[in-house]
Amino acid sequence: MPQETLANLLTEDRTFPPAPEFTASANVTEAAYDEAAADRLAFWEQQARRLDWTKDWDSVLDWSNPPFAKWFTGGELNVAANCLDRHVDAGLGERVAIHFEGESGDGRAVTYAELLDEVKRAANTLTDLGVEAGDRVVIYMPMIPEAAVAMLACARIGAPHSVVFGGFSVEALASRIDDAGAKLVITADGGFRRGKPNALKPTVDAAAERCPGIEKVLVVRRTEQDVDWNERDLWWHETVGTASNEHAAQPFDAEHPLFILYTSGTTGKPKGILHTSGGYLTQTSYTHHAVFDLKPESDVYWCTADIGWVTGHSYIVYGPLSNGATQVMYEGTPDTPHKGRFWEIIDKYQVTSLYTAPTLIRTFMKWGDDIPAGYDLSSLRLLGSVGEPINPEAWIWYREHVGKGKAPIVDTWWQTETGAIMVSPLPGVTATKPGSAQRPLPGITVDVVDDEAKSVPNGGGGFLTIRDPWPSMLRTIWGDDQRFLDTYWSKFDGMYFAGDGAKRDDDGDLWLLGRVDDVMLVSGHNISTTEVESALVSHDSVAEAAVVGASDPVTGQGIVAFTILRGDIESSPEHLQELRQHVANTLGPIAKPRQIMVVAELPKTRSGKIMRRLLRDIAENREIGDVTTLADNTVMTRIKEGLSAAA
Ligand code: WT7
């Protein structure tokens, strides 16, 4: 019998159809799938009409040189004008674009007219500083409205931005500045994090010393902490603050580069993912409208991601603003000054739509149900999840304790490379299923294939691939076309593959099973870490779990699990035995963990993904590997100490 590509162990019977009232007023209906299936390019052409184009396109898609796609060729638009000017021109200038909430509770509302004014002044400043269309600008900022202003000002003058997450080191910042060949950096003195000013400028100073290409550094004053001042530095308030607010947006080609965003990947030098203008804005705008069912007149939308990740690019800046949304932007952490901070913000602004990550949902579960119960969350009408597979029990917790059993949940699968959401329920159409991202969106063709690139039948598992080009796809890796071909297009002929395992259940719904690099090979079965983790989280006592395969003389690999318990639960040998048995009962004996350890925290990247590689080092009793991309690089020491204290 040939070895299965990826085992399908977990089954899920619970489904939650949308409420009839939700469906009745939903932005997108079942018909969208049929329209897209009948003529995919006509469907995307129709979505592109959501935007204002100064010149129409000649063809929807040029795929004459695959996998280098060109969408809406010959078309021209200005991305920033689509996010701002057209709303103000339509008389919506007084609508709040951003409710900014500082960590310490300071804040301000920025209207579309004010945002446009500031973007025009920033665009004039950049031009005065010698930035021209095509020049790269690096943005290294806290979560403040000026970060969005900086991005939009770059877009307005056709200067591709590269936002670097404000938690990254000198080394990471310098290598990105260097690779992008940027001449200007926009930063701030610092931002507020965990109740304290967190300096950013010293990191930029050190990086600029190593990057001779940097001519100027533009500095927003946020924390008012002392900063060293160099000849290349300029204050934002002295330049942007005094610049003219007259600026006519000039059109750019649909394929003009909009931004480069670096993904660290698992190995080697970071990849500069290149996104362009027309197709990217079409798909971010459409998906934000369709998946979040955005009603711009009445919704208050909040995406909790940082602007330094693609989620912040597509679903804080370009998607929502192109749709004229009102949104919340929060500077700080979820537990400062207290663990109810998120719920307090939802209550304060009457947030209707929340988009957050499974890692946070599991953290909230661990903190306890009573915390969200202390706030009025009745304004919420839609919940979203992104970044990792969401375990069915975390999904159920999110639905009950945050959505009060009524708000539909959209589990959205996509990547930095895909630019916009690819797989997700549609909230007015899909009967949702906890843990499944379910269906490709209209106009997107996703497949699950085996090692021989053949589609797996329902019930089978394999590799998630994308068969046809999509408008917001990455165009290349900045400066490295060959790496683009090798990384994404070489495993399967003519298909995009970016490393995720997936299965189709008996209804044909898609389940994401984690990175294929993490798959465990146990007695000849390929078992996904996600399924075992979800089985553990389905036990009442477990809030979070991370599973790795450790080499085993008998089975090839043995399953080793690290778990965080809920609330104040204490573990015992009997409890661990019960957990092992619970996994075996849920998934079958093949998936029974060899060992389960209780830990207080797990190693995560700054965007919240569990770093299983480091846990494998513990499970196999090795020296711990490179920890530089961890959010907190002391966590591995604490985990090791905690385990040896318990042993
Ligand atoms: C990887 C992409 C997409 C924006 C944030 C992350 C994982 C993302 C889901 C989901 C299961 C998911 C995948 C993907 N992922 N969303 N809903 N279900 N897995 O962007 O840093 O480029 O990471 O995140 O493994 O490949 P990214």
Residues whose N, C-alpha, C, O or C-beta is under 5 A from the ligand:
A	BS01	WT7	T311 S385 V386 G387 E388 P389 I390 D411 T412 W413 W414 Q415 T416 E417 A498 D500 L512
